[in-house]
Amino acid sequence: AVVSKYATSSARHGTLDPAASLRMTHTATPTGTATAWAGINIALVKYWGKRDAAANLPAVGSLSLTLAELGTRTTVTFDPTLTDDRFELNGVARDDDARVRALLDGVRRLRCLDRRARVVSRNHVPTASGLASSASGAAALAVAAWAASGGDPTVARADAAFVDLVRRGSGSAPRSLYGGLVELDRSDGQVHPVLPPEAWNLRMVVARLAHGPKATSSREGMARTARTSPYYAAWIAAHPADLVEARAAIEARDLARLGTVMERSTARMHACMLAADPPLRYWNGRTLDALDVVAGLRAAGVGAWATMDAGPHVKVLCADADAEAVRSALCAVAPEDDLQITRPGPGAHVEPR
């Protein structure tokens, strides 16, 4: 069943400082190295905008689906011989990445650890293109670093201090800590599992409709939208009703109802962006072609609903039985190599050595 009341952290009970709780629960005995996998998560009810940029707190809540096949694999090694952190992404040195360093510093602070780290990360999804690689990357890094420091990430993900650290790395990254359907709470930036991946036989067909990074980052785009779009306040005001509707659809296992609210949330988010000054358009012509394909599938009786994030790619929510028909129809706008049927996947986790 859908989780309606969630376990609360020590911070919510007000009995113990969350950072102190994490330090007391897990002794800071480094294992040396750990590798973690985190799947990307695709928002069904969208997140766009921040109410506190410094803390990376969202302006609205969000509800997402964590995917099994696409994500990030990261290995962290705390090495006493290093004098500075070393970071490699997709085979390229990125030692100047401030967000990686800040996340590692946060782990070291919570774990009372002073060793520098070597980080090797690979995205199994295009980087910085609107396919949620920043979220899976931050989640994989946090989980791998926590495990390499001797902690248990499965316990830590329920603690406010750890989730805060992950969210500061990427606003939507906490959603990748859990599998299946997941909600990120606007009120405190904490994350809650809604439905495990095996509980509903959903599929998401991902259509990659451009290559290379996007011109405007999500962080920059959010800031511009909040600062200049006359529709931004309306987006914030209308958003809670979409979350209520999505929760009800999930509880009823009503895919058409969930797909409808997903498309509505997507359209409103992009309308808000398009009204920014200057306008912010992440779509391209193939995006619109793909949306026409999805609309045509529904008119023909195939249950399929589309969403897009801050990028041109289209993700189509459907039932398992319809996934191949959706993929075949999208061949009209994208080559087969750029189309993938994905399943609900597990939360970020440490891989066995």
ZINORKA-V276281 format. One record per run of one state. SS is the DSSP state (2 for helix, 1 for strand, 0 for the rest). FROM is the first residue (numbers start at 0). TO is the last residue. If there is no record, write none. Layout:
((SS | FROM | TO) (SS | FROM | TO))
This chain:
((0 | 0 | 8) (2 | 9 | 12) (0 | 13 | 16) (2 | 17 | 24) (0 | 25 | 31) (1 | 32 | 44) (0 | 45 | 48) (1 | 49 | 51) (0 | 52 | 55) (1 | 56 | 57) (0 | 58 | 60) (1 | 61 | 78) (0 | 79 | 84) (1 | 85 | 88) (0 | 89 | 90) (1 | 91 | 92) (0 | 93 | 96) (2 | 97 | 110) (0 | 111 | 114) (1 | 115 | 122) (0 | 123 | 131) (2 | 132 | 147) (0 | 148 | 151) (2 | 152 | 155) (0 | 156 | 158) (2 | 159 | 168) (0 | 169 | 171) (2 | 172 | 176) (0 | 177 | 179) (1 | 180 | 183) (0 | 184 | 189) (1 | 190 | 194) (0 | 195 | 195) (2 | 196 | 198) (0 | 199 | 200) (1 | 201 | 206) (0 | 207 | 216) (2 | 217 | 227) (0 | 228 | 230) (2 | 231 | 250) (0 | 251 | 253) (2 | 254 | 273) (0 | 274 | 283) (2 | 284 | 298) (0 | 299 | 302) (1 | 303 | 306) (0 | 307 | 312) (1 | 313 | 318) (2 | 319 | 329) (0 | 330 | 334) (2 | 335 | 337) (1 | 338 | 343) (0 | 344 | 347) (1 | 348 | 349) (0 | 350 | 352))
